Amino acid sequence: MRLFMIIACPVLIALTAAVGLSQSVPDSIIAEGVPEIPQTLIESLSRYQNQRVANFQGWFADRRAVLITTRFADTNQVHLVTSPGGARTQQTFLADRVLGASSRPGHEQFLVEADQGGAENYQLFLNDPKAGSLKRLTDGHSRHVAARWSNSGNQLAWSSNARNGKDMDLFIVDPASPQSARGLKEVNGDWMIADWAPDDQRVAAVEYRSINESYVHLIDVKTGQTEAITPKASAEAPAVSYAEVRWSKDGRAIYWTSDWDSEFRRLTRYDLATRTATALTAGIPWNVDGFDLSDDGTTIVLTANENGISRIHILDVASGGERPGPALPAGQVGGIQFRRHSREFAFSLTSARATTDVYSYDLDDGILSRWTSSETGGLNPATFAEPELIHYPSFDGLSIPAFVYRPDSTRFPGPRPVLIDIHGGPEGQYRPGFLGRANYLIEELGITLVFPNVRGSAGYGKSYLKLDNGPKREDAVKDIGALLDWIANQPGLDGSRVGVIGVSYGGYMALATLTHYSDRLKGGIDIVGISNFISFLKNTQGYRRDLRRAEYGDERDPAMKAIFETISPLMNADKIKVPLLVAQGKNDPRVPASESAQIVAKVRRAGQPVWSIVANDEGHGFAKKKNQDYLQEVEVLFLKTHLLGDRP
């Protein structure tokens, strides 16, 4: 979850027991205006800080074994599990987090994707467990993403901005010979390798313009000759979004998800001979998140985002019929992948009362297997609050969905204080799963958590997605104002004790909410948030700039610049009349650290108290456990002090 930072989900020193305080600031963090953390608070948080997750990364080689990422020290690393419920054997030991891993077909090796200090200049490494080697395949400093193995395992293709720091060109390498790396295609903008043809002669690539516009291309691996198979947007042909592109097993078709002629992303089959597309999930009025095809090509397993909840659908390719799948709790399913030469697929699963773990389901015998059982710090997750889906009317009558987590009314009677948590993106969506550390607020402090999906959120159709674009940005902020109205009218909620928190774009939303509704709030928390759209667009990394302009608007346009000058929180900082907490990673490539520094300085000059923390070894969020722990301690102390009224 995003709360307590958390874009990656995520020692005590110099105890001063005589006064009950602990100087717990990690060496990597600069904290200003932050009180010392009481030792009693640190102790009460400990169990919530010692919970793990296990994310499925893929089947390993041709064995019935899985690669996962989990954390046993300070950062996520790759582990191997060779049987359901088996031991987790750590495979990588990098100083920084591992983002992902993928098995090399035909070999007992796997690819590792990792960066340093949160800078997101990801490097690709080939890990050979038998040889005990980890070999870097990329240049060590540029950004390398979307790596895809050929079916033979003899080639690897990926995207990189090595040429100019901006455009994501396509590359290919023989992993046995890293010096053989060569450019496949120079491009303008953001391109990603999606899949290899069954004969490994071509790759499918996606040209990404925005969440609303992308294109699919087929590229000859030897010559680089490129064929566009989706039409360009025009006045007669509106922009279409394509994603999750996969080749059929026989090479005659391509599958993808697309919102062509639909509000939602549907699974579609594109026939390469007839050049016709057929929607396969027209009967599912929700976005298809992801899918995979069985090795024999007869079955597709997909997940649909049904009002924020993942539902698995199992389709017969020949008939289009659907068969029952595993019975799962309401939550989030991700990373579905079939095991080679079998009809068993694995996935990650999380729900309100279960942390993220890895499962598999065999279509032949109907057996659901659990591969990992991640620890929850000795807490009983069966007692944790479950989400309630509500809808409330906004200023213009639009219905806004939100998920509400309420504390136990017998333990916490009376109207409860509220923390509004606004997701990032902006094209994100809050989807209920395991709250992890944030359960502390509900279980120990009796705070009600509300997660709104304001206009502009994904998951509710492309019309809803576009409602905050460009000059309509502040309509989403008004949705939070309407939520404050809803809270004030709920008998179980205390409308006089409300706070707001957000990460990334959610940080902007938190700041904007504070500039508009300070008289209705007790305080706000901004984590790696945008404070000024003009400086943000100027200073974000070059490979992101045009993508963000497509969503927020172009600051080079005088009319749009004037809007930014009106709505940016930095220009309205004097309207923030309540305490503020700001957290930032120094190496953030998305929202530069200057965005946090300037809002901290201006709010302080206006006379308001600001707690600020900057982590020198983090980027867009805090990934290291020691930093996550300290950030949570500061957040809880801030909320106890300003939302609940406690004093340190």
C-alpha positions in Angstrom: 0.0 0.0 0.0 1.1 3.6 -0.4 0.6 4.6 3.2 3.9 4.8 5.0 5.8 4.8 1.8 5.5 2.9 -0.1 6.0 2.8 -3.5 8.0 -0.3 -3.0 6.5 -1.5 0.2 9.2 -0.7 2.0 18.9 0.4 14.0 17.6 1.8 16.6 20.6 4.0 17.8 21.5 6.2 20.7 18.6 5.4 23.0 17.9 8.1 25.6 15.8 5.9 27.9 16.0 8.4 30.8 13.5 10.6 29.0 11.7 7.9 27.0 13.0 9.2 23.7 15.0 7.4 20.9 17.2 9.1 18.4 16.2 6.8 15.5 17.1 8.9 12.4 18.9 6.7 9.9 22.3 8.1 8.7 20.8 8.4 5.2 18.0 10.8 6.3 18.0 14.5 6.9 15.1 15.4 9.2 14.2 19.1 9.9 11.5 20.2 12.3 10.8 16.6 13.3 10.5 15.9 17.0 12.4 12.9 18.5 10.4 9.7 18.3 9.3 8.3 21.7 10.7 4.9 22.4 7.2 3.7 23.3 6.0 4.5 19.8 8.8 2.7 18.2 8.1 -0.4 20.2 4.4 -0.3 19.5 5.1 -0.1 15.7 7.6 -2.9 15.7 5.2 -5.7 14.8 3.6 -3.7 12.0 7.1 -3.0 10.6 8.1 -6.7 10.4 5.6 -7.9 7.9 6.7 -9.4 4.6 5.3 -9.9 1.1 6.3 -12.4 -1.6 5.7 -11.4 -5.2 5.7 -13.9 -8.0 8.3 -13.2 -10.6 8.0 -16.3 -12.8 8.5 -20.0 -13.0 12.1 -21.1 -12.9 13.6 -22.9 -15.9 11.5 -26.0 -16.9 11.1 -27.1 -13.3 8.1 -26.8 -11.0 9.8 -24.0 -9.0 9.1 -20.3 -8.7 11.2 -17.1 -8.4 9.9 -14.6 -6.0 11.0 -11.3 -4.5 10.8 -10.7 -0.8 12.8 -9.0 1.9 14.8 -10.5 4.8 17.1 -7.6 5.4 16.8 -4.0 4.2 15.7 -4.5 0.5 13.8 -6.9 -1.7 15.9 -9.6 -3.3 15.2 -12.7 -5.5 14.5 -16.0 -3.8 13.8 -19.5 -5.2 11.1 -21.8 -3.9 11.2 -25.3 -5.2 7.9 -26.7 -3.9 4.6 -25.3 -2.5 5.3 -24.3 1.1 9.0 -24.9 0.6 11.9 -22.9 1.9 12.8 -19.5 0.4 16.4 -19.6 -0.8 17.9 -16.2 -1.4 19.5 -15.9 -4.9 20.6 -12.2 -5.0 22.4 -10.1 -2.5 22.5 -6.6 -3.9 22.8 -3.5 -1.7 19.7 -2.0 -3.4 16.3 -3.4 -4.3 15.6 -5.8 -7.0 12.6 -4.8 -9.2 12.1 -8.0 -11.0 13.4 -11.3 -12.3 12.6 -13.6 -15.3 13.8 -17.1 -16.0 15.9 -17.7 -19.2 14.1 -20.3 -21.3 16.0 -23.5 -21.7 18.6 -22.6 -19.0 18.7 -22.6 -15.2 19.5 -18.9 -15.2 17.4 -15.8 -14.7 17.5 -12.1 -15.5 17.6 -9.5 -12.7 16.4 -5.9 -13.0 17.8 -3.5 -10.3 18.8 0.1 -9.8 20.9 2.1 -7.3 19.6 4.6 -4.7 16.1 4.7 -6.3 17.3 6.6 -9.4 15.4 4.1 -11.7 18.3 3.8 -14.1 17.6 0.1 -14.1 20.4 -2.3 -15.1 20.0 -5.9 -16.4 22.0 -8.8 -14.9 22.2 -12.5 -15.8 22.2 -14.6 -12.6 23.6 -18.1 -12.9 22.9 -20.0 -9.6 25.1 -23.0 -10.5 28.1 -20.9 -11.4 27.4 -18.5 -8.6 27.7 -15.5 -11.0 25.9 -12.3 -11.5 26.9 -10.7 -14.9 25.8 -7.2 -15.9 24.5 -7.1 -19.5 23.9 -3.3 -19.7 26.0 -0.1 -19.6 25.7 0.5 -15.8 24.3 4.1 -16.0 21.4 4.4 -18.5 17.9 3.3 -18.1 17.1 -0.3 -19.3 13.5 -1.7 -19.1 10.9 -4.0 -20.5 13.3 -6.9 -21.1 11.9 -9.9 -22.9 13.6 -13.3 -23.5 13.3 -15.0 -26.9 11.5 -18.3 -26.9 14.8 -20.1 -27.3 16.5 -18.1 -24.6 19.3 -17.3 -26.9 18.4 -13.6 -27.2 17.2 -10.8 -25.0 15.5 -7.6 -26.2 14.8 -4.5 -24.2 14.3 -0.7 -24.2 17.0 1.8 -23.3 17.6 5.6 -23.3 21.3 5.1 -23.7 21.5 7.1 -26.9 20.3 10.4 -25.6 18.8 10.0 -22.2 15.3 10.6 -23.6 14.2 8.2 -26.4 13.7 4.5 -25.5 15.4 2.7 -28.3 15.2 -1.1 -28.8 18.2 -3.3 -28.2 19.1 -7.0 -28.6 21.9 -9.1 -27.0 23.1 -12.7 -26.9 23.4 -13.1 -23.1 26.3 -15.4 -23.5 28.2 -12.5 -25.1 27.3 -9.1 -23.5 29.5 -7.3 -26.0 27.2 -8.5 -28.8 24.5 -6.0 -27.8 23.2 -4.1 -30.8 20.6 -1.6 -31.5 17.4 -3.0 -33.1 15.6 0.3 -33.7 16.1 3.9 -32.9 12.9 5.6 -32.0 11.3 8.8 -30.9 9.6 8.6 -27.6 8.7 5.6 -25.4 8.8 2.2 -27.0 8.7 -1.2 -25.2 9.3 -4.8 -26.3 6.2 -6.7 -25.7 6.7 -10.3 -27.0 8.7 -12.5 -29.4 7.1 -14.4 -32.3 7.1 -18.2 -31.8 9.9 -18.5 -34.4 11.9 -15.7 -32.8 12.1 -13.9 -36.2 10.1 -10.8 -35.1 9.2 -9.0 -32.0 6.0 -7.1 -31.1 6.6 -3.6 -29.7 4.3 -1.0 -28.1 4.8 2.7 -28.8 3.4 4.5 -25.8 2.1 8.1 -26.1 -0.1 8.3 -23.0 -2.5 6.1 -21.1 -5.1 6.9 -23.7 -2.9 6.4 -26.8 -0.5 3.7 -27.9 0.4 1.7 -31.0 1.5 -1.9 -31.8 4.4 -2.5 -34.2 6.0 -5.7 -35.6 9.8 -5.6 -36.0 12.0 -8.0 -38.0 14.8 -8.9 -35.6 17.5 -9.2 -38.3 16.7 -6.1 -40.4 14.8 -3.8 -38.0 12.1 -3.4 -40.6 9.0 -2.2 -38.8 5.3 -2.7 -39.6 2.6 -0.7 -37.8 -0.5 -2.9 -37.3 -2.7 -0.4 -35.5 -4.0 2.8 -37.0 -2.8 6.3 -36.1 -5.2 8.5 -34.2 -7.0 11.1 -36.3 -10.2 13.2 -36.3 -12.0 10.2 -37.8 -10.2 7.6 -35.6 -9.9 8.5 -31.9 -6.8 7.4 -30.0 -6.8 3.9 -28.7 -4.8 2.3 -25.9 -3.1 -1.1 -26.5 -1.3 -3.1 -23.8 -0.4 -6.6 -22.7 0.5 -7.6 -26.3 1.2 -11.4 -26.8 1.8 -13.6 -29.8 -0.5 -16.6 -30.2 1.3 -19.9 -29.8 0.8 -20.8 -33.5 2.1 -17.3 -34.7 -1.1 -16.6 -36.6 -2.5 -14.0 -34.3 -1.7 -11.4 -31.7 -3.6 -10.9 -28.5 -3.8 -7.6 -26.6 -5.9 -5.6 -24.3 -7.5 -2.5 -25.9 -10.2 0.1 -25.4 -11.0 0.2 -29.1 -14.7 0.9 -29.5 -15.2 0.4 -25.8 -15.0 2.3 -22.5 -12.9 -0.6 -21.0 -9.8 -2.6 -22.0 -11.0 -5.8 -23.6 -9.0 -8.8 -24.5 -8.8 -8.9 -28.3 -7.5 -11.3 -30.9 -5.9 -9.8 -34.0 -5.7 -12.1 -37.0 -2.4 -11.4 -38.9 -3.8 -12.9 -42.1 -7.1 -11.1 -42.3 -6.0 -8.0 -40.3 -9.2 -8.1 -38.3 -9.6 -7.7 -34.6 -12.2 -9.6 -32.5 -13.0 -8.7 -28.9 -13.1 -11.8 -26.7 -14.4 -10.2 -23.5 -17.2 -8.0 -24.6 -19.3 -9.5 -21.9 -17.0 -8.3 -19.1 -17.8 -4.6 -18.5 -14.4 -3.9 -16.8 -10.8 -3.5 -17.7 -8.8 -6.7 -18.4 -5.6 -6.2 -16.4 -3.5 -9.0 -17.7 -3.5 -12.5 -19.2 -1.5 -15.5 -20.3 -1.9 -18.4 -22.7 -1.3 -22.0 -21.9 1.7 -23.6 -23.7 -0.7 -25.7 -25.9 -2.5 -22.5 -26.9 -5.9 -23.9 -25.8 -6.6 -21.8 -22.7 -6.4 -18.1 -21.7 -6.4 -17.1 -18.1 -7.1 -13.4 -17.4 -7.8 -11.0 -14.6 -10.5 -8.4 -14.7 -10.6 -5.3 -12.5 -14.2 -5.4 -11.3 -14.8 -2.3 -9.2 -11.2 -2.5 -7.9 -11.3 -6.2 -7.2 -9.4 -8.8 -9.3 -11.5 -11.6 -10.8 -9.9 -14.5 -12.6 -11.6 -15.7 -15.8 -10.5 -18.9 -17.7 -11.4 -19.0 -21.4 -11.3 -21.8 -23.9 -9.6 -20.4 -27.0 -11.6 -22.6 -29.5 -15.1 -22.0 -28.2 -14.8 -18.8 -26.3 -16.5 -20.4 -23.4 -15.5 -19.8 -19.7 -14.8 -22.4 -17.1 -14.8 -22.0 -13.3 -11.5 -21.0 -11.7 -10.1 -21.1 -8.1 -12.2 -19.7 -5.2 -10.2 -16.7 -4.0 -10.8 -13.9 -1.4 -11.7 -10.5 -2.7 -8.4 -8.7 -3.4 -5.7 -8.3 -6.0 -4.2 -10.9 -8.4 -1.1 -10.2 -10.4 1.6 -11.7 -12.6 -0.4 -14.6 -14.0 2.0 -17.0 -15.8 1.6 -20.6 -17.1 4.3 -23.1 -16.4 5.9 -24.4 -19.6 4.6 -27.7 -20.9 1.8 -27.7 -18.4 -1.7 -26.3 -17.6 -0.7 -24.9 -14.2 -0.5 -21.1 -13.7 0.9 -19.2 -10.9 0.1 -15.7 -9.5 0.5 -13.3 -6.6 -2.6 -12.8 -4.4 -3.3 -10.2 -1.6 -6.4 -9.3 0.3 -7.4 -7.2 3.3 -6.6 -10.1 5.7 -3.7 -11.7 3.8 -0.4 -10.2 2.8 0.9 -10.8 -0.7 1.8 -14.5 -1.3 2.3 -16.8 -4.3 -0.2 -19.5 -5.4 -0.6 -21.8 -8.4 -3.7 -23.4 -9.8 -3.7 -26.6 -12.0 -6.5 -26.6 -14.6 -6.3 -30.4 -14.9 -6.9 -31.4 -11.3 -8.3 -28.2 -9.9 -5.8 -28.0 -7.1 -4.8 -24.6 -5.7 -1.3 -24.7 -4.2 0.2 -22.1 -1.8 3.9 -21.6 -2.4 4.7 -18.9 0.3 3.3 -17.9 3.7 4.7 -14.5 4.5 5.1 -13.4 8.0 2.8 -10.7 9.5 4.9 -9.7 12.5 3.1 -12.0 14.9 -0.2 -10.1 14.2 -3.4 -12.0 13.4 -4.5 -10.6 10.0 -7.9 -12.3 10.4 -8.8 -9.4 12.7 -7.9 -6.6 10.3 -10.6 -4.3 9.0 -12.1 -5.1 5.6 -12.9 -2.4 3.0 -16.4 -1.0 2.4 -17.1 0.3 -1.1 -19.0 3.6 -1.0 -20.0 6.2 -3.6 -20.6 9.9 -2.9 -21.8 12.7 -5.1 -19.3 15.4 -6.2 -19.9 19.1 -6.9 -21.4 18.3 -10.4 -23.3 15.2 -9.5 -20.6 12.8 -10.6 -20.6 9.7 -8.4 -17.1 9.1 -6.9 -16.2 5.6 -5.6 -14.1 5.2 -2.4 -13.0 2.4 -0.1 -13.5 2.9 3.6 -11.7 1.0 6.4 -13.2 1.4 9.8 -11.8 0.5 13.2 -13.6 -1.9 15.6 -16.5 0.2 17.1 -16.3 -1.8 20.4 -12.7 -0.9 20.9 -13.0 2.6 19.5 -16.5 3.9 20.2 -17.9 7.2 19.0 -17.2 9.3 15.8 -13.7 8.4 14.5 -11.0 10.7 13.1 -10.4 10.3 9.4 -7.3 10.1 7.1 -8.0 10.5 3.4 -5.4 8.7 1.3 -5.2 9.9 -2.4 -3.6 7.6 -4.9 -0.9 8.7 -7.4 -0.8 8.4 -11.1 -2.8 10.5 -11.8 -4.2 7.6 -13.8 -3.9 5.2 -10.9 -6.6 3.6 -8.9 -6.8 2.6 -5.2 -7.5 -1.2 -5.2 -8.1 -2.9 -1.9 -5.5 -5.4 -0.7 -3.4 -5.9 2.4 -2.8 -2.5 4.1 0.4 -3.8 5.8 1.9 -1.1 8.0 -1.2 1.2 7.6 -3.2 -1.3 9.7 -1.5 0.3 12.7 -3.6 3.5 12.2 -6.9 1.5 12.3 -6.0 -1.2 14.9 -4.0 0.9 17.4 -5.2 4.5 16.9 -8.8 4.0 15.8 -8.5 6.1 12.7 -10.8 5.5 9.7 -9.0 5.4 6.4 -10.7 6.6 3.2 -9.3 5.9 -0.2 -11.1 7.8 -2.9 -10.8 7.2 -6.6 -11.4 10.7 -7.8 -12.2 11.6 -11.5 -9.2 10.8 -13.6 -8.7 7.4 -11.9 -8.3 4.3 -14.0 -10.6 1.3 -13.8 -14.0 3.1 -14.4 -13.8 3.6 -18.2 -11.9 5.9 -20.4 -14.4 8.7 -20.2 -13.9 8.8 -16.4 -10.2 8.6 -16.9 -10.1 11.8 -19.0 -12.2 13.9 -16.7 -9.2 15.6 -15.0 -7.0 16.2 -18.1 -5.3 19.5 -18.7 -7.5 22.5 -17.6 -9.9 20.2 -15.7 -7.2 19.3 -13.1 -8.8 21.0 -10.1 -12.1 19.2 -10.7 -10.4 16.2 -9.0 -9.5 18.4 -6.0 -13.2 19.4 -5.8 -14.0 15.7 -5.5 -12.0 15.8 -2.2 -14.0 18.8 -1.1 -17.2 16.7 -1.8 -15.7 13.9 0.2 -15.2 16.2 3.2 -18.9 17.0 2.9 -19.7 13.3 2.9 -17.5 12.7 6.0 -19.2 15.6 7.9 -22.6 13.9 7.4 -21.5 10.4 8.6 -22.5 9.7 12.2 -19.6 7.4 12.7 -17.0 9.9 11.5 -15.6 13.0 13.2 -15.7 15.7 10.6 -13.7 18.0 12.8 -10.7 15.7 12.8 -9.7 15.0 9.2 -6.2 14.7 7.6 -5.0 14.1 4.1 -2.1 12.1 2.7 -0.8 11.4 -0.8 2.2 10.0 -2.7 3.5 11.4 -6.0 0.5 12.9 -7.8 -1.4 12.0 -4.7 1.1 14.4 -2.9 0.0 17.1 -5.3 -3.6 16.3 -4.5 -2.8 16.5 -0.8 -1.2 19.8 -1.1 -3.9 21.2 -3.3 -6.5 20.0 -0.9 -4.7 21.8 1.9 -4.7 25.1 -0.1 -8.5 24.8 -0.7 -9.8 23.3 2.5 -7.4 24.1 5.3 -10.2 25.2 7.5 -11.7 21.7 7.4 -8.4 19.8 8.0 -6.0 19.2 10.8 -2.9 18.6 8.7 -1.5 17.0 5.6 1.3 14.6 4.5 2.9 15.0 1.1 5.3 12.2 0.0 7.3 12.8 -3.2 4.6 15.2 -4.4 4.4 17.8 -7.2 4.2 21.3 -5.8 4.6 23.3 -9.1 3.6 21.8 -12.4 5.8 24.2 -14.4 9.0 23.3 -12.5 8.0 19.7 -12.3 7.7 19.4 -16.1 10.9 21.3 -16.6 13.0 19.1 -14.2 11.5 15.6 -14.5 13.7 13.2 -16.4 13.7 13.7 -20.2 12.3 10.3 -21.0 9.2 11.2 -18.9 8.6 14.8 -19.9 6.4 14.4 -23.0 4.4 11.6 -21.4 3.6 13.8 -18.5 2.7 16.7 -20.7 0.2 14.5 -22.5 -1.6 14.1 -19.1 -1.1 17.4 -17.3 -0.8 19.8 -20.2 2.1 21.5 -21.8 3.7 24.3 -19.8 5.1 25.8 -23.0 1.6 26.8 -24.1 0.9 30.2 -22.5 -2.7 29.4 -21.7 -1.7 26.1 -20.0 1.1 27.8 -18.2 -1.3 30.4 -16.8 -3.5 27.6 -15.5 -0.5 26.0 -13.8 0.4 29.3 -12.2 -3.1 29.5 -10.8 -3.5 25.9 -9.5 0.0 24.8 -8.4 0.2 24.5 -4.6 3.5 26.4 -4.5 1.7 29.5 -5.8 -1.0 29.1 -3.1 1.2 28.0 -0.2 0.1 30.9 1.9 -3.4 29.3 2.0 -2.1 26.3 3.9 -3.0 27.0 7.5 -2.4 23.6 9.1 0.8 21.6 9.9 2.5 19.8 7.0 4.8 16.8 6.8 6.8 16.4 3.6 9.0 13.3 2.7 11.2 13.0 -0.3 13.9 10.8 -1.9 16.9 12.8 -3.0 17.4 10.7 -6.2 13.8 10.9 -7.4 13.8 10.9 -11.2 10.1 11.4 -11.5 9.3 14.2 -9.1 12.6 15.9 -8.4 13.6 16.7 -4.8 13.3 20.4 -5.6 9.5 20.0 -5.7 9.5 19.1 -2.0 12.2 21.6 -1.0 10.4 24.6 -2.5 7.0 23.8 -0.8 8.7 23.2 2.5 10.5 26.6 2.3 7.5 28.6 1.3 5.1 27.1 3.8 7.7 27.7 6.5 8.1 31.3 5.4 4.3 31.7 5.8 4.7 30.7 9.4 3.2 27.2 9.4 5.0 24.2 11.1 6.6 21.8 8.6 8.2 18.5 9.3 10.5 17.4 6.5 12.6 14.4 5.8 14.9 13.7 2.8 16.4 10.3 2.2 19.8 10.6 0.4 19.6 6.9 -0.7 16.1 6.8 -2.0 14.1 7.9 -5.1 10.4 8.0 -5.9 9.4 6.6 -2.5 11.3 4.8 0.2 12.4 1.2 -0.6 14.8 0.4 2.2 13.3 -0.9 5.4 15.3 1.3 7.8 14.0 4.4 5.9 10.4 3.0 5.7 10.5 2.4 9.4 11.6 5.9 10.3 9.1 7.5 7.9 6.3 5.5 9.5 7.4 6.6 12.9 7.3 10.2 11.8 4.0 9.9 10.1 2.4 8.3 13.1 3.8 10.9 15.5 2.6 13.6 13.2 -1.0 12.2 13.1 -1.0 11.6 16.9 0.1 15.2 17.4 -2.1 17.0 14.9 -5.0 14.7 14.0 -5.6 13.1 17.3 -4.3 15.9 19.4 -1.6 14.0 21.3 1.7 15.6 22.2 5.1 13.9 21.9 
